[in-house]
Amino acid sequence: MSGEFVGLAAVVTGGASGIGLATATLLADRGARVACLDLRPEVPEPLVGLAADVTDDASVRAGVRAAAEALGGIDVLVNNAGVGALGTVEDNEDAEWARVWDVNVVGMVRTTRAALPYLRRSARAAIVNLGSIAATQGLPDRALYSATKGAVVAFTMATAADLVGEGIRVTCVNPGTVDTPWVGRLLAAAADPVAERAALEARQPTGRMVTADAVAAAIAYLASPVATATTGTALAVDGGMNGVRVRPR
């Protein structure tokens, strides 16, 4: 076990499952004290589970405050909480656009805003946001989701510029299609789950979906004190989708 996070405290939103849980577990394995904010915060020890709803400012502030009290401060914030959305620009009503935007974008704003007073007290403060390959590549039936993740990347860059003078690094990870419970539910609802999985795997040059552990490893690198020269960047963890072109198999 490497110990670059020994002595540091981390908060992971959406930390009870998928990428969030993989990240929280890895940070804890590397020495961090970790709190997971989630609607259903059942997490294994030594993780600290705290209830929070990123669409409610009071809930976020209370959760972040409880995390800081439980951990003795906050050095790292991982803004992972988010929801998916399917459809073209015609397929979702205004209410759904508002709901997904509220979780994926404004939820990240709320958590960052609440954590900043604690991050400013840290000598090794870092924020890592979860974007998506959908922010940089045109994917079918992802208009709403892509719009929110494009906003996350823009938010990352602007916030990095605002906070660099205070020693707070802000970065973003853009995963490809990750084998998470949400993707599993999409596959289960497909007319031919096996064919749909094969299609998702085939569109990535590596020929396989990204694992939650691979995304967690990238988040851990960006959050780590070893990445002190890295801020205002979006790291693709996408099986080559963003930059590699191969012949169809």
ABEGO torsion letter per residue (X at the ends): XBAAABGBBBBBBGAABEAAAAAAAAAAAAGBBBBBBBABABBBOABBBBBBBAABAAAAAAAAAAAAAAAGEBABBBBABBBBBBEBAAABBAAAAAAAAAAAAAAAAAAAAAAAAAAAABAABBBBBBBBAAAABBBBGAAAAAAAAAAAAAAAAAAAAAAAAAGBBBBBBBBBBBBBAAAAAAAAABABAAAAAAAAAAABAAGBBBBAAAAAAAAAAAABAAAAABBGBBBBBAGGAAABBBBBX
